Each structure stands twice: as C-alpha cells, then as structure tokens.
C-alpha cells in the first residue's frame, strides 16, 4: 500500500528523511482492526519524529501520522483515537500507552491498524477532512482548555501562536464555550484571522493585553514564555503542551511564579472520553468545525510537510487518500 514514512532520522533536515512509496499491509493482531483511511492531518509531532524525537531509529521505517478518519471493516465512518494502550486496551500487559508512530505504524497510508477500542463514530456533520483534524491538535486544545486550565465560561485565556493547529482549535473551542479568548501571532494576517474566529483581540508577541487573563495556553515555548507569565493575573495558570520555538526559555522567572502564586501545568493529548466529548461539540447544528488550512493528496505529502515546517499555515494541513 502507498504511504508516507520516516525512512531515516535527520535532525537538521527532517524532510530529507521523509519517503513516499509502498509499505506492507497491516498485519493481524488480536483486538485490532484495519481502517481504510480517507483523510489524515499533519502535526508538528510528525516533523519531530523525522528529527528522531520520540521515534527510535530501531523502529524505522515508520509510517507517520497520528490522526485519521476513514471507514472500518464493517463500513462504519470512524475517527481514530491516536493514543494506543489507554487503560490497557490493545496492548500487552505492562506496556505503557503510546501515540501512533512511536511504536505502531501510523495513518499516512491507505490503511492503518488500530485497536478496535480506539475507534469512535465520525460526526455525520463533518467531512472526513474535518474529522481528521481532531484526534491530536483539537483534542490537545480541548484538554488544555476544559480540563487543565480551570477556566470557565466568562473567564479569560490567552492563546499563544495563533495559526497552529492547537492554537486555532483553542480559539474556536473557547469562543464556543463562552470564554473570552485573546491570541498572539507574529503575523498580522493571522492576528486578523484569529479575531474573525472569535478572539476578543489578537496581539503581537510580547504586546501587553488589555487585561490580565486567567490562563495561558502555551505551545510555542521559549519565544513566548516570558509574555505568558506576564499576561497572567495573580493565581493564574499557564498550560504547556508544546515548545515549537524551543523548550528552554532564557529566564524561567521563578520569582514571578511564586510571588504571584502562578501554576504551571503540563498537558498532552487527551483521553478517549474527552475525545468523545469533543466530537459531541462538532458537526451538529451550531456545532464547531475544524479550521483547515490546505488539503493535499497523500502523493504530495512532501509539499504538505514543507508548509507545516515553514509555519505558514493557519489551521490544519490535511492529507487525503
């Protein structure tokens, strides 16, 4: 079957490690099933995998892709929950949960094998392309916003890095839930798009907000860390789920953290139950819809990866099979 996969590790030029071509069909495994992939979306996790972060060279070649929407063996339209081994489903006793592509072949292929437990019904109101945006970026944003941040309707949040998949999802989800959302971006056009999606205001990185916020959703890392802390009210929370600009800010600012009693909370992906709740918010009458930047056929995966690597996208970049 045709697939996009990591053939090697290249920390400096990750796209040089990406290959397109034939890979073996999924094998049989007790409790697992095969999904015919209709659409899959790219995450920064896929680029990090090509750099060797979270992907051991001994697991190569590895089909990339954590997200997929498609059709199961019974003809049902489904979305794949990309965390394998949650609550022990689908893995041997003692194995820790893992994300697709760290140990098991991913979704950038004509077919993917996953535990049956990992399949959820695709919302009828969403296309396969829209549904494929949800399992990683949108689920991550859902957990950051509704589980980790402590923000409730009427509260306020700053979303750093408008344009990325998680950040865009957080703007849409927060606005839909009655949260006052602020956003940041280096790009004036992306700031305007963020306001179109419902952000109260969008500012340049480092620019002072009209008011301090209850929480900051941080996926950028070093470049925005100081701004995130300075934007919080006393007792506020910064939720960290990524560091695309680097994991080590020049100053951690411990004095500000303890003096203002700020909380720093980590967050990664989400549970199947949270994913089901997210799907319930999507696609129905008045429901939220994922923001898609561009759609590429799987055969043009290299061009799609290059767009994500360059950071020019607003929303999700999707591959169709």
QUINORSUL-V240883 format. One record per residue. SS is DSSP state (A for helix, B for strand, O for the rest). Layout:
ss=SS
ss=SS
//
This chain:
ss=O
ss=B
ss=B
ss=B
ss=B
ss=B
ss=O
ss=O
ss=O
ss=O
ss=O
ss=O
ss=O
ss=A
ss=A
ss=A
ss=A
ss=B
ss=B
ss=B
ss=B
ss=B
ss=O
ss=O
ss=O
ss=O
ss=O
ss=O
ss=O
ss=O
ss=O
ss=B
ss=B
ss=B
ss=B
ss=B
ss=B
ss=B
ss=B
ss=B
ss=B
ss=O
ss=O
ss=A
ss=A
ss=A
ss=A
ss=A
ss=A
ss=A
ss=A
ss=O
ss=O
ss=O
ss=O
ss=O
ss=A
ss=A
ss=A
ss=O
ss=O
ss=B
ss=B
ss=O
ss=O
ss=O
ss=O
ss=O
ss=B
ss=B
ss=B
ss=O
ss=O
ss=O
ss=O
ss=O
ss=B
ss=B
ss=B
ss=B
ss=O
ss=O
ss=B
ss=B
ss=O
ss=A
ss=A
ss=A
ss=O
ss=O
ss=O
ss=O
ss=O
ss=O
ss=O
ss=O
ss=O
ss=B
ss=B
ss=O
ss=O
ss=O
ss=O
ss=O
ss=O
ss=O
ss=O
ss=O
ss=B
ss=O
ss=B
ss=B
ss=B
ss=B
ss=B
ss=A
ss=A
ss=A
ss=B
ss=B
ss=B
ss=O
ss=O
ss=O
ss=O
ss=O
ss=O
ss=A
ss=A
ss=A
ss=A
ss=O
ss=O
ss=A
ss=A
ss=A
ss=A
ss=A
ss=A
ss=A
ss=A
ss=A
ss=A
ss=A
ss=A
ss=A
ss=A
ss=A
ss=O
ss=O
ss=O
ss=O
ss=O
ss=O
ss=O
ss=B
ss=B
ss=B
ss=B
ss=O
ss=O
ss=O
ss=O
ss=O
ss=A
ss=A
ss=A
ss=A
ss=A
ss=A
ss=A
ss=A
ss=A
ss=A
ss=A
ss=A
ss=O
ss=O
ss=O
ss=B
ss=B
ss=B
ss=B
ss=B
ss=O
ss=O
ss=O
ss=A
ss=A
ss=A
ss=A
ss=A
ss=A
ss=A
ss=A
ss=A
ss=O
ss=O
ss=O
ss=O
ss=B
ss=B
ss=B
ss=O
ss=O
ss=O
ss=O
ss=O
ss=O
ss=O
ss=O
ss=O
ss=B
ss=B
ss=B
ss=B
ss=B
ss=B
ss=O
ss=O
ss=O
ss=O
ss=O
ss=O
ss=A
ss=A
ss=A
ss=A
ss=A
ss=A
ss=O
ss=B
ss=B
ss=B
ss=B
ss=B
ss=B
ss=B
ss=B
ss=B
ss=O
ss=O
ss=O
ss=O
ss=O
ss=O
ss=O
ss=O
ss=O
ss=O
ss=O
ss=O
ss=O
ss=A
ss=A
ss=A
ss=A
ss=A
ss=A
ss=O
ss=O
ss=O
ss=B
ss=B
ss=B
ss=B
ss=O
ss=O
ss=O
ss=O
ss=O
ss=A
ss=A
ss=A
ss=A
ss=A
ss=A
ss=A
ss=A
ss=A
ss=A
ss=B
ss=O
ss=O
ss=O
ss=O
ss=O
ss=B
ss=O
ss=O
ss=O
ss=B
ss=B
ss=B
ss=B
ss=B
ss=B
ss=A
ss=A
ss=A
ss=A
ss=A
ss=A
ss=A
ss=A
ss=A
ss=A
ss=A
ss=A
ss=A
ss=O
ss=O
ss=O
ss=O
ss=O
ss=B
ss=B
ss=B
ss=B
ss=B
ss=O
//
